[in-house]
Amino acid sequence: MFSQVTFQAIEKYNSIFKFLLLVRRTQSALHSLWSESMFSNRAVKRRGARGEMTEEEADRGDTDTVTQTRQHMIFLVDNLQYYLMADVLDSQTSALKAKLMKTSSFEDVKNYHDQFLTQVQASIFLFDERVSKCLRDTMSVCLKFTQSSGLSSQLALSTAFSHHSFLLLRLLSDLRRQMAPTSLAQLLTRIDFNRFFSRKEKANLFTSDKISG
């Protein structure tokens, strides 16, 4: 029985850390891309001053779109990472420690630990397949973006990210309305302050659909 409980706990830890590592890897890749872009932008400016810019570099409209997408990706992933570390892990770990300090019962410890793992899984959306899939898809697009070098592919990934980020905001908003007040409201406030991004992406999608129609 004990080995079965231990195995279940390990499985829960595996699912939690798998998602946490995906977000951390995406954050690291995006920040590395930002650093590389800063050096690249300085080189472009120097070539521009000498009149040596390529046609692709001179096309500022598409380049600005890619730059804005990169900044939005970093903003979204950084705030998601903060939510996971501070609002979920730190708060849930502190609550678990407080409970453990008040008991010497093995059964209580086992139950509190299981409740901790379940609460963490719920707080990082592992029990909501739609939100979990959207988050994984969003991280996947971000990682592909960091590995892409061509402007055309980056523009395509920018469009994909717009769709995924808008869907994520909509799913999280729907989820918040179904739940009691939680730190999810804080996450939404951070990643969509004054509903700036949701309104922007909604307008972009409307324009895109209108053009394609």
C-alpha positions in Angstrom: 0.0 0.0 0.0 2.8 2.4 1.0 4.7 1.7 -2.3 1.5 2.4 -4.3 1.1 5.7 -2.5 4.7 6.6 -3.2 4.4 5.7 -6.8 1.3 7.9 -7.2 3.2 10.8 -5.5 6.1 10.3 -7.9 3.7 10.4 -10.9 2.2 13.6 -9.7 5.7 15.2 -9.2 6.7 14.1 -12.7 3.6 15.8 -14.2 4.3 19.0 -12.2 8.0 19.2 -13.0 7.5 18.3 -16.6 5.3 21.4 -17.0 7.5 23.6 -14.8 10.6 22.7 -16.8 8.8 23.4 -20.1 8.0 27.0 -18.9 11.5 27.5 -17.6 13.1 26.3 -20.8 10.9 28.6 -22.8 11.7 31.5 -20.6 15.4 30.9 -20.9 15.2 30.5 -24.7 13.3 33.8 -25.1 15.7 35.7 -22.9 18.7 34.3 -24.9 16.9 35.4 -28.1 16.4 38.9 -26.7 20.1 39.1 -25.9 21.1 38.0 -29.4 18.6 40.5 -30.9 20.2 43.4 -29.0 23.6 42.6 -30.4 22.0 42.1 -33.9 20.1 45.5 -33.7 23.3 47.3 -32.9 25.0 45.8 -35.9 22.0 46.7 -38.1 22.1 50.3 -36.9 25.8 50.5 -37.7 25.2 49.1 -41.2 22.3 51.6 -41.6 24.6 54.5 -40.7 26.9 53.3 -43.4 24.1 52.7 -45.9 24.7 49.0 -46.0 21.3 47.6 -44.9 19.8 44.7 -46.7 16.3 44.8 -48.2 15.0 42.6 -45.4 16.5 44.7 -42.7 15.1 47.8 -44.3 11.5 46.4 -44.1 10.8 47.8 -40.7 7.1 47.0 -40.7 7.5 43.2 -40.6 10.6 43.5 -38.3 8.6 45.6 -35.8 5.9 42.9 -35.8 8.4 40.2 -35.0 10.0 42.4 -32.3 6.6 43.1 -30.7 5.7 39.4 -30.7 9.0 38.6 -29.0 8.4 41.2 -26.3 4.8 39.9 -25.8 6.1 36.3 -25.5 8.7 37.3 -22.9 6.0 39.3 -21.0 3.6 36.4 -21.0 6.1 33.7 -20.0 7.8 35.8 -17.4 4.5 36.5 -15.7 3.4 32.9 -16.0 6.7 31.8 -14.4 6.2 34.3 -11.5 2.7 32.9 -11.0 4.0 29.4 -10.9 6.9 30.1 -8.5 5.4 32.7 -6.1 1.6 32.3 -6.3 1.5 28.5 -6.5 4.7 26.8 -5.3 5.8 29.3 -2.6 2.3 29.7 -1.1 1.4 26.0 -1.3 4.7 25.0 0.2 4.3 27.5 3.1 0.8 26.2 3.8 2.1 22.6 3.8 4.9 23.4 6.2 2.5 25.2 8.5 0.3 22.1 8.6 3.2 19.7 9.2 4.4 21.7 12.1 1.2 21.1 13.9 1.0 17.3 13.6 3.1 14.2 14.5 0.7 11.8 12.8 2.0 9.9 9.8 -1.5 9.7 8.3 -1.9 13.5 8.6 1.5 14.0 6.9 0.5 11.6 4.1 -2.9 13.3 3.6 -1.4 16.9 3.8 1.2 16.0 1.2 -1.3 14.4 -1.1 -3.5 17.5 -0.8 -0.5 19.7 -1.5 0.3 17.8 -4.7 -3.3 17.9 -5.9 -3.6 21.6 -5.2 -0.4 22.3 -7.1 -1.6 20.3 -10.1 -4.9 22.1 -10.1 -3.3 25.5 -9.7 -1.0 24.9 -12.7 -4.0 23.7 -14.8 -3.1 20.1 -15.2 -6.7 19.0 -14.5 -8.1 21.3 -17.2 -7.2 19.7 -20.5 -8.1 22.8 -22.6 -6.0 25.2 -20.6 -3.2 22.7 -20.2 -3.1 22.0 -24.0 -3.2 25.7 -24.8 -0.3 26.5 -22.5 1.8 23.6 -24.0 0.9 24.8 -27.5 1.8 28.4 -26.6 5.2 27.3 -25.1 5.8 25.2 -28.3 5.2 28.2 -30.6 7.5 30.3 -28.4 10.3 27.7 -28.6 9.9 27.4 -32.4 10.1 31.2 -32.6 13.4 31.2 -30.8 14.8 28.6 -33.1 13.6 30.3 -36.3 15.9 32.7 -38.3 13.8 33.6 -41.4 11.5 36.6 -41.3 8.7 34.8 -43.1 8.7 31.9 -40.6 8.8 34.3 -37.7 5.8 36.2 -39.1 3.9 33.0 -39.4 4.8 32.0 -35.8 3.8 35.5 -34.7 0.3 34.9 -36.1 0.2 31.5 -34.4 1.2 33.0 -31.1 -1.5 35.7 -31.4 -4.1 33.0 -31.8 -2.8 30.9 -28.9 -2.3 33.8 -26.5 -5.8 35.1 -27.2 -7.3 31.6 -26.7 -5.4 31.3 -23.4 -6.7 34.6 -22.1 -10.2 33.6 -23.0 -9.9 30.1 -21.4 -8.4 31.6 -18.2 -11.1 34.2 -18.0 -13.8 31.5 -18.3 -12.0 29.4 -15.7 -11.8 32.4 -13.2 -15.6 32.9 -13.5 -16.1 29.3 -12.5 -13.9 29.4 -9.4 -13.8 31.0 -6.0 -11.4 34.0 -5.8 -7.8 32.6 -6.2 -4.4 33.7 -7.4 -5.7 33.1 -11.0 -7.2 36.6 -10.9 -3.7 38.0 -10.2 -2.2 36.0 -13.1 -4.9 37.4 -15.5 -4.3 40.9 -14.2 -0.6 40.6 -14.9 -0.7 39.0 -18.3 -3.7 41.1 -19.6 -3.5 44.4 -17.7 -6.6 46.5 -18.5 -7.5 43.9 -21.0 -4.9 45.4 -23.4 -3.7 42.2 -25.0 -7.1 40.5 -25.3 -8.6 43.6 -27.0 -5.6 43.9 -29.3 -5.6 40.2 -30.3 -9.4 40.3 -30.8 -9.0 43.2 -33.1 -6.2 41.5 -35.0 -8.2 38.3 -35.4 -11.2 40.3 -36.6 -9.1 42.1 -39.2 -7.5 38.8 -40.3 -10.8 37.1 -40.7 -12.2 40.1 -42.6 -9.3 40.1 -45.0 -9.4 36.4 -45.6 -13.2 36.5 -46.1 
